[in-house]
């Protein structure tokens, strides 16, 4: 075969394989169902669709027929970050997107959400910027999840331009993707690490003069208040920066191990997606660790992570994987069930019990007094986190009843100021509303 013939044959063979590869890609590999030029992409918006339901079977999202068209209707605007929206012009988000295949086939998505509790949170958070989550600490079920502000999925056509121009970013799910310094809300987990590592014990006494020097730099309490002689549990209740900076400095990189076990610094598996937050590098000065011990420095967390972590303290140190969907059922397919799953043994049980008592003390006589509940023993911790601009962020994490928890909550208010005055009272109201929902569901509470 001549050189010219070989070149021609090679070119023809190469062309054949290119055509074959293209056919295989477009017929087998490529997913054209969501391609913007595929007319079938819009068929899903012209068909009936399965409902998204709350834990009691109440529709959160359903399809109705209006003027010959199928229209998606939503029960609660503040659930737009959970259900998402389903719109021919603006696409799909939230559970509408995650479970689109099932919903498009007429299946129902049964969630763990309590609609009545969600509506109470909506009223409590009205006008505030931040997030609130209520969970069952023993199972990981998310009973309510609110990110504020939010869009109303029933009014996207009417207000889309307003939502897009809102500087508060109502499309952002702050509950799962907002990343904030935790401030003193991290201290229960610092104490858990120190107790587990035998660096301190619950009744060890400390002298707190209002400030401590680490690596030549000073860390002070709020308004430089000195607490005098106090125990480790009292230091948690009164949120002593002096004590917790020293504990973190003694722990060093070992503190990161406990924070990871509590679910911080990694994206928790969740159907809405979630941010990982940020843990500091292992190389820190004593002052750097002191900053981490009081929830500042380079430490960042999400409200979902904090809700799950405080649930672990409530649940004897066992961190449950947070989940939002109980079951997908309907049609010819078998139901898909979600059951409680242990994510990790975050801290030893005895450690969790000791931290719980410090958090009870915080509600009874410490910085979290604003979260106290009538007739119910509650546990909690506040956090006031410094920001680069504006007022501090305000945190509250807690659970109730303290010794047989039915509910755990995390609340963050962006630029909310002093947490004991803002986040703690709000956290108490959220816990109260959640306990009322639990009681209506037939669960007993500790008096």
Secondary structure by P-SEA (a helix, b strand, c coil): ccaaaaaaaaaaaaaaaaaaaaaaaaacccccccccccccccccccbbbbbbbcccccccccccccccbbbbbbcccccccccbbbbcccccccccccaaaaaaabbbbbccccaaaaaaaaaaacccccbbbbbccccccccccccccccccccccccaaaaaaccccccccccccccccccccaaaaaaaaaaaaccccccbbbbbcccccccccccccccccccccccaaaaaaaccaaaaaaaaaaacaaaaaaaaaacccccccccccccbbbbccccccaaaaaaaaaccccbbbcaaaaaaaaaaaaacccccccccccccccccccbbbbccccccccccaaaaaaaaaaaaaaaacccccccccccbbbbbbbbbbbcccccbbbbbbbccccccccccbbbbbcccccccccaaaaaaaaaaaaaaaaaaacccccc
